[in-house]
Amino acid sequence: MIIVHHLNNSRSQRILWLLEELGLPYEVKRYQRDARTMLAPPELRAVHPLGKSPVISDGDVTLAESGAIVEYLAGKYGREKLVPAEGTPERLRYTYWMHFAEGSMMPPLLLKLIFDRIESGPMPFFVRPIARKISGTAKNIMVLPNLKRLLDFMEDELGTREWFAGAAFSAADIQMSFPLEAAAARGGLDEKRPKLWTFLRTIHARPAYQRALEKGGKYELLR
Ligand SMILES: N[C@@H](CCC(=O)N[C@@H](CS)C(=O)NCC(=O)O)C(=O)O
C-alpha cells in the first residue's frame, strides 16, 4: 500500500491527484501546518530528515521531493497513461516541465510570499517604512519582472499545444498544477492569461482532481 504523508494546503495535494488519476489504492497520513509559522510539524522529520511534504512510502521505498515522487509513481504505475513515449519531443517536454515547476517557477513565488509577509508582518512602527522599501525594491527589481516573464512564457507555450508536454494530458501537467495554483493565489496569474486560466479550470474539473480534494481535505494556498 502506498502511503502519502500529506501536509494541509501543500504540494502533496498533487500527489493525491496523481494517485487518483492512476486509480491506485493509497493511504493518506495527515499533518497540520503550525498556524503561526505555517511550518510542518516535527513528526514529519521522523519520516524524512527534511520534514517537508510530500513524502511517500511504497513498500521499502521512502521518497521525498514532489518531482521525484511524480516521476517515480507515473513511471512505475502509469507509463502508458501519463508518461509520453521515450525518444519523442513530448517526452523531452515532459522532462522539461517536470523540472521547471519546482526549479524555475516556485522560487520566485516563494520569494514573493516572503517579501509580502515581511511587508505586512508585525514590527516596530519605525522599522516598517524601511522594511517596505527594501522588500518593495527587491520585488520590483527581481521578483515581479521574473514572474511576469515566466507567466508570459507558459501562456505562449500553452498557445501552441493543449497540455504542457503535448496533445495528451501527462504527469507533467500534474506537477505544473501547484505553481500555477500558487501563481493564481499570489503571483499575478488571472484571466488575462487565458490559456493558463483555462488550464486551471480544466484540471479542476477532472473527476480525479475532485476526488483528491475530498481525500486531502481543505486546500487553500497561502497568499
Ligand atoms: N521542492 C520540494 C519542496 C517541499 C516543500 O517545501 N514542501 C512544503 C509544503 S508545500 C513544506 O513541507 N513546508 C513546510 C515546512 O517547510 O516546514 C518538493 O517539491 O517536494
The ligand as a Gaussian input file, in Angstrom:
#p B3LYP/6-31G(d) Opt

LIG

0 1
 N       10.858000      21.049000      -3.614000
 C       10.161000      20.331000      -2.575000
 C        9.571000      21.344000      -1.627000
 C        8.955000      20.722000      -0.400000
 C        8.285000      21.777000       0.466000
 O        8.831000      22.857000       0.702000
 N        7.083000      21.466000       0.943000
 C        6.355000      22.401000       1.758000
 C        4.859000      22.194000       1.523000
 S        4.258000      22.939000       0.071000
 C        6.560000      22.121000       3.225000
 O        6.696000      20.979000       3.624000
 N        6.522000      23.185000       4.030000
 C        6.552000      23.104000       5.457000
 C        7.916000      23.345000       6.029000
 O        8.818000      23.791000       5.321000
 O        8.066000      23.111000       7.232000
 C        9.098000      19.455000      -3.238000
 O        8.721000      19.743000      -4.374000
 O        8.686000      18.460000      -2.643000

